[in-house]
Amino acid sequence: MKNKRIILLAVSSLLVISACAVVNPTSSSSSSSSIVPSSSSIEPSSSESSSIVPSSSSTIPESRLEEKTIKVYRLFNSDNSYLDPDLSEDKYKLGDISFSFIKGQYFVPYVTLDDLSGLYGRFYKDKKNTVNVVNIDGDKNTWNVISNNVTVFSSTIDTKNKTFTYKGDLEGYIEGRKDYSKYSLNIRTKIVNSTIDTPSKRDPLISYADTEFEVINENDKYYFPFSMMHTLYHELTGHDFFFNYTYLYEFNEADDISKANVTDGDDMYTPLGQMGDYISDKVKEKDAAGRPLMPLYLRKYHRSELVLSMNNYYGLQRTWGVTSMLDYYKLYGLYDKFIDENSAVRGAAYAQAFFMLSDNHTGRVILGDNPWVESNGNVDVPGATTSVFNTERTLLSNALNDQREKFLKANGFEDGINDALIYSADGKTAYFGFDSFDAYDKAFKPDGTPKDDATLAKHDSFFYFVEKLRAIDKHGGVTKVIIDDSLNGGGYVAIMGKLLALLSKDNKGTFYLLNGLTNIVSKCVTSVDTNNDGKFDESDAYGNKYKFYILTSPKSFSCGNAFPIISQNQCGVKILGAKSGGGECVVGQNYLSNGMGYVHSSNEHLVLFDESKKTYQGVEDGVSVDATLRYNDFYNMEEMVKAIDKIN
């Protein structure tokens, strides 16, 4: 687990756009690039390829590229305020950046690694001591980040073998704009992070050989497609970028991107809105359905973005037995559809590429109107269809949800699971539940003091658990507690760590994350302070007070799957119900430069780990129950108590 980031394990709905912003900062690097004065606006062409005009000189061929200066804006300020409609220079302008374009292909920007290092250098935490250096060695471009004369990060692009490698932690030296210490998951928490080198540890090797990206070498400089570079580096920095043919926008993982879809009357000031206006104004050719005709080179560019990210960052390839996502897309007839002239065909193909993966983490993010009108099918094209696995899981989820609502209402709780606290007839067993691992990002009052527990309990799963357990304490006579996790779709891994600490005897909740690219394991140990005495000891945990039982079903997914497995393994918690639904990967998110976002199972895997043997076991297959319940007996207090008695 990256200790500088809050990681989501499951996303039920997510509004994201790709955004981008950079400026060439002042740097002590000898190879930093300067800011280029503004030039004329970009005029795109639907030309499929650019020709090389013969040079008047026999020794110096005319450049295929030309430079354009692009204004750079951030989408949000540190207070989460959204970009002003008038593009306020003082609040949101970051500067200018010089992009290179193949003549006649002005939808696709190119950048040198030197320029890219200047882009991210804008966000260095230590601007005095940290410098960046780009070394060009034949076919290899290397970017070193140096702090106090020590290389803390190094990445190399090998243009001959079409590979990307890196060492070190770039994100540790890159700053965001949000103060994570204000999140509720940082309150009353002590976290110790460490890493464990497994015997199979390796340096990451990422390949772009299956893509159609073109790397251009001119005047002893390599120019890389910007989106290719963004895909390679965005997970290492926490910053995302989007070029909408007019401006370059920046946002990072702390931003509430859903706010970027606001409108002001009839005018749209969003990056996607501007992008759509630009396309309708500049692209005059239409496809067979009368929609803007995307140039072929741009269709191939988007396809390459998808293949690059899914080939290297989709964490379940080995689980599904897929060796090449390129071959996978070809096998299912999607590869050619990604570049179809008909925008609806492309849209349905991209949606299908995600829907057909039966992992429940992977899916296209719907942002509203796609600027290129690439919907999930259209009147003239069949829409994408989900997998049988996902369909069956949805039907079961609906049935269980209806059954649970009847159970809650029969016990006097009309407002759902979060209000419910139910006791058995003999008063010895308590029941409560939750459907997601939530964290609150506004945990402090304006005066800087923390909000009270009752307020936080409405938004944060840790404080919600503490509230329920305090109520059970007050009730008295309870020895067994059932936690309903049966409809839980996941959430924050860090919250799961706090809940593990609550259920433990020693106030230590431990989980392990395996990086599939490096085979390095990250260990996170969380302790909590439930009585607010400033101490993190056994008195803050509840494992010595109660025996815990967790109710699971095939709908228990992601963190909802890992939590019962780890609780069973670490804390001796017993599992009731049916086998959980799997999901061991942290969610990754990527964006195509057409404005489409998507989430996927990433290379970060929650695992069970044996530190003495340095061996790990995945949790994708779900948890084995200690007592099976028929679905008709779910949410039946008497039947749950009977199952507990059989276990004991």
C-alpha positions, -999 to 999 in steps of 0.1 A, spaced: 0 0 0 14 34 -9 16 53 23 10 87 7 -23 78 -9 -57 68 2 -66 37 -18 -101 26 -29 -108 -11 -33 -142 -8 -49 -161 18 -68 -198 16 -73 -201 49 -92 -173 73 -101 -174 105 -121 -139 112 -135 -125 131 -164 -90 130 -176 -74 163 -169 -40 178 -174 -18 207 -164 18 214 -163 41 242 -164 79 242 -170 91 252 -136 122 268 -125 146 240 -119 182 234 -110 184 208 -138 207 216 -166 183 200 -190 151 218 -180 130 232 -209 120 269 -211 85 283 -215 77 290 -251 59 323 -260 23 319 -271 17 311 -308 -14 309 -330 -42 285 -322 -42 249 -334 -61 241 -365 -68 203 -367 -71 183 -399 -89 150 -405 -58 140 -425 -50 103 -418 -12 108 -420 13 136 -425 37 136 -454 74 146 -450 81 175 -473 115 172 -490 141 195 -475 158 222 -495 190 210 -478 204 176 -487 217 172 -451 190 186 -429 155 171 -436 125 193 -428 111 185 -394 79 164 -392 70 183 -361 59 218 -352 55 233 -317 25 250 -302 22 268 -269 -7 255 -248 -21 273 -217 -22 251 -186 -48 252 -159 -56 233 -128 -92 221 -123 -93 226 -86 -77 247 -59 -66 233 -25 -101 242 -11 -117 220 -38 -132 251 -55 -138 243 -92 -122 261 -121 -139 295 -127 -158 298 -160 -136 327 -170 -104 307 -165 -92 329 -137 -55 335 -143 -46 341 -107 -64 311 -92 -61 284 -117 -35 293 -144 -3 272 -140 16 286 -170 23 275 -206 37 244 -220 52 237 -254 38 206 -272 50 192 -305 26 179 -331 31 160 -363 21 184 -391 -15 178 -399 -22 157 -368 -30 183 -342 -51 161 -319 -20 142 -307 6 161 -287 42 148 -283 66 156 -255 103 149 -247 112 132 -215 130 164 -206 98 183 -210 79 157 -190 104 159 -161 98 197 -161 60 190 -160 62 169 -129 90 191 -114 63 216 -109 50 194 -81 82 185 -63 79 189 -25 115 201 -22 121 225 -50 155 236 -36 173 203 -32 154 180 -57 164 183 -93 157 163 -124 182 152 -151 175 136 -184 203 115 -199 200 103 -235 221 72 -241 215 59 -276 180 43 -277 175 49 -240 161 80 -222 166 81 -185 150 105 -160 167 107 -126 152 125 -96 180 136 -72 175 148 -36 204 158 -15 228 143 -40 210 109 -38 190 94 -67 156 87 -52 139 78 -85 150 67 -119 130 57 -149 142 46 -184 124 43 -217 141 19 -241 129 30 -275 145 0 -293 129 -27 -271 98 -5 -264 100 -9 -226 97 12 -195 114 5 -162 117 25 -130 132 23 -95 124 42 -64 94 61 -51 85 92 -72 53 98 -55 71 103 -22 87 134 -37 56 147 -54 31 169 -36 -7 170 -40 -29 199 -31 -50 183 -3 -41 179 33 -48 142 39 -43 147 77 -78 162 78 -94 129 67 -113 110 93 -92 79 87 -62 97 101 -80 105 134 -72 83 164 -51 61 143 -15 49 145 -3 33 113 31 16 107 40 9 71 69 -13 59 79 -33 28 90 -69 25 112 -81 -3 100 -115 -15 123 -141 -31 107 -133 -64 112 -95 -61 119 -79 -95 122 -45 -112 90 -36 -130 91 -40 -168 64 -23 -188 61 -28 -225 44 -7 -252 54 -31 -280 18 -41 -286 7 -5 -292 8 16 -324 24 45 -306 51 62 -327 82 76 -311 99 103 -332 136 109 -332 146 144 -345 178 163 -339 190 137 -314 158 141 -293 131 116 -288 95 128 -289 69 105 -272 31 106 -275 19 125 -245 -8 101 -235 17 72 -236 39 91 -211 9 100 -190 -2 64 -187 33 54 -177 38 80 -150 4 90 -136 2 61 -110 37 71 -99 28 107 -91 -9 110 -81 -14 136 -108 -36 132 -139 -36 153 -171 -60 159 -200 -54 178 -232 -88 188 -247 -74 202 -279 -76 238 -265 -60 237 -230 -41 214 -208 -58 205 -174 -44 191 -142 -62 173 -114 -52 148 -88 -67 119 -69 -79 141 -40 -102 161 -63 -139 156 -64 -141 153 -102 -179 150 -102 -180 188 -97 -163 192 -131 -196 184 -148 -214 216 -137 -229 239 -163 -239 276 -162 -271 281 -180 -266 272 -217 -228 275 -215 -206 246 -206 -172 254 -190 -161 219 -184 -131 205 -202 -153 180 -220 -177 207 -230 -149 228 -245 -137 197 -262 -171 190 -278 -173 226 -290 -139 224 -305 -147 192 -323 -180 205 -337 -162 237 -349 -132 221 -365 -142 186 -376 -164 190 -407 -163 154 -420 -191 131 -406 -195 93 -402 -224 74 -417 -246 83 -388 -238 120 -392 -215 123 -362 -180 139 -363 -156 116 -381 -126 109 -360 -93 107 -379 -79 72 -382 -46 81 -366 -66 94 -335 -87 62 -334 -55 41 -334 -40 64 -307 -70 57 -284 -67 20 -290 -30 21 -281 -38 39 -249 -62 11 -239 -38 -17 -249 -9 -1 -230 -28 4 -198 -46 -30 -197 -16 -50 -209 5 -37 -181 -17 -25 -153 -46 -49 -153 -39 -71 -123 -60 -102 -130 -45 -113 -163 -28 -143 -147 -59 -151 -127 -79 -153 -159 -51 -170 -179 -47 -140 -203 -11 -135 -215 -19 -106 -239 -48 -82 -237 -41 -74 -273 -48 -110 -282 -78 -110 -259 -94 -81 -277 -87 -97 -311 -101 -130 -299 -134 -114 -290 -136 -93 -322 -131 -59 -304 -97 -48 -317 -109 -37 -351 -141 -22 -337 -120 2 -315 -111 20 -347 -144 18 -366 -155 50 -383 -189 47 -366 -185 63 -332 -213 41 -317 -195 10 -328 -164 22 -310 -183 32 -279 -200 -2 -276 -166 -20 -282 -149 0 -254 -178 -7 -230 -178 -44 -239 -140 -46 -233 -147 -39 -197 -181 -54 -192 -170 -88 -203 -144 -90 -176 -160 -108 -147 -142 -91 -118 -166 -64 -107 -138 -39 -103 -135 -32 -140 -158 -9 -159 -162 22 -181 -168 54 -162 -198 73 -178 -191 110 -178 -222 122 -197 -220 131 -233 -187 118 -249 -173 146 -271 -169 122 -300 -204 107 -294 -190 73 -284 -219 61 -264 -225 25 -251 -242 16 -284 -267 37 -303 -299 33 -323 -279 18 -352 -255 -3 -330 -263 -29 -304 -252 -19 -269 -226 -37 -248 -237 -66 -227 -224 -76 -193 -212 -111 -183 -234 -139 -170 -214 -138 -138 -222 -101 -132 -259 -106 -142 -264 -135 -117 -246 -116 -90 -269 -86 -95 -300 -107 -93 -288 -123 -61 -280 -89 -47 -315 -76 -54 -331 -107 -38 -310 -105 -7 -315 -68 -4 -353 -72 -5 -351 -100 21 -330 -79 44 -353 -49 42 -382 -71 54 -361 -83 83 -351 -48 93 -387 -35 91 -400 -64 111 -376 -53 139 -386 -16 137 -359 -2 115 -373 15 84 -343 35 73 -319 8 63 -290 -11 77 -270 18 91 -297 24 117 -302 -12 127 -290 -28 159 -309 -60 167 -306 -84 196 -315 -121 199 -344 -132 221 -320 -141 250 -301 -108 246 -268 -126 242 -263 -119 205 -262 -85 188 -265 -79 150 -256 -48 129 -242 -44 94 -227 -21 68 -225 -20 30 -193 -1 23 -160 9 39 -164 47 41 -141 75 51 -150 112 57 -128 139 42 -142 167 64 -134 155 98 -124 188 113 -144 219 122 -134 253 108 -116 261 141 -94 230 136 -109 207 162 -122 173 153 -159 168 148 -177 147 174 -180 109 172 -217 109 164 -213 132 134 -184 112 121 -203 79 126 -227 90 99 -199 92 73 -171 70 85 -172 32 90 -147 32 119 -167 56 140 -199 38 130 -185 6 144 -174 23 176 -209 37 180 -225 3 176 -201 -14 199 -206 12 226 -243 7 223 -238 -30 227 -217 -23 258 -244 -2 272 -271 -29 265 -251 -54 285 -253 -92 286 -240 -96 250 -213 -121 243 -216 -126 206 -217 -100 178 -228 -107 142 -215 -82 116 -236 -82 84 -211 -79 55 -234 -98 30 -242 -68 7 -209 -50 12 -193 -39 -21 -160 -25 -7 -144 9 -1 -113 22 16 -85 -2 25 -73 21 52 -107 18 69 -105 -19 67 -73 -17 87 -90 2 115 -119 -23 116 -94 -52 118 -78 -35 148 -113 -32 165 -120 -69 161 -85 -79 173 -74 -87 209 -41 -67 207 -54 -36 188 -34 -44 157 -51 -47 123 -26 -60 97 -30 -63 60 -6 -70 31 -6 -57 -4 14 -74 -32 26 -53 -61 21 -75 -92 47 -56 -111 75 -59 -86 64 -88 -63 72 -66 -33 48 -68 -4 37 -37 16 27 -43 52 3 -19 70 -3 -23 108 -31 -1 122 -39 6 158 -68 27 170 -79 49 200 -116 43 207 -117 58 242 -99 89 232 -73 87 259 -44 92 235 -32 56 240 -33 27 215 -36 -3 237 -57 -35 241 -84 -15 259 -93 1 226 -100 -32 209 -131 -54 213 -117 -88 206 -114 -96 243 -150 -86 250 -169 -103 223 -168 -132 199 -173 -119 164 -191 -135 135 -193 -121 100 -222 -128 76 -211 -131 40 -226 -138 6 -214 -138 -31 -222 -100 -30 -195 -95 -3 -169 -80 -26 -135 -63 -26 -129 -50 9 -162 -68 17 -144 -100 7 -110 -93 22 -123 -81 56 -139 -114 66 -110 -135 51 -83 -115 71 -105 -114 102 -109 -151 101 -72 -156 95 -59 -130 121 -86 -126 147 -103 -159 149 -135 -145 136 -161 -171 124 -179 -167 91 -216 -174 85 -237 -175 53 -222 -183 19 -188 -180 3 -179 -143 -4 -177 -129 -39 -140 -123 -43 -121 -92 -53 -85 -89 -41 -73 -59 -62 -71 -23 -54 -89 -2 -81 -68 15 -107 -82 43 -129 -71 55 -163 -83 79 -190 -83 78 -227 -76 111 -244 -111 111 -259 -124 119 -225 -135 84 -215 -125 72 -181 -124 37 -167 -115 17 -136 -100 -17 -134 -85 -43 -111 -49 -30 -106 -16 -46 -98 -20 -40 -61 -34 -73 -46 -46 -78 -10 -31 -111 1 -25 -133 31 12 -133 38 35 -156 59 64 -134 70 86 -163 82 83 -182 48 78 -150 27 50 -167 9 16 -153 0 -19 -165 -9 -45 -145 -29 -80 -139 -17 -97 -136 -51 -116 -169 -46 -135 -157 -15 -138 -168 21 -148 -203 32 -176 -202 57 -176 -218 91 -214 -223 90 -234 -223 59 -268 -207 58 -295 -212 32 -304 -179 15 -339 -182 30 -322 -182 64 -302 -151 58 -314 -122 81 -332 -146 104 -319 -140 139 -330 -174 152 -313 -192 123 -281 -172 127 -279 -180 164 -284 -217 156 -255 -216 131 -233 -199 158 -242 -226 183 -232 -253 159 -198 -236 154 -192 -233 191 
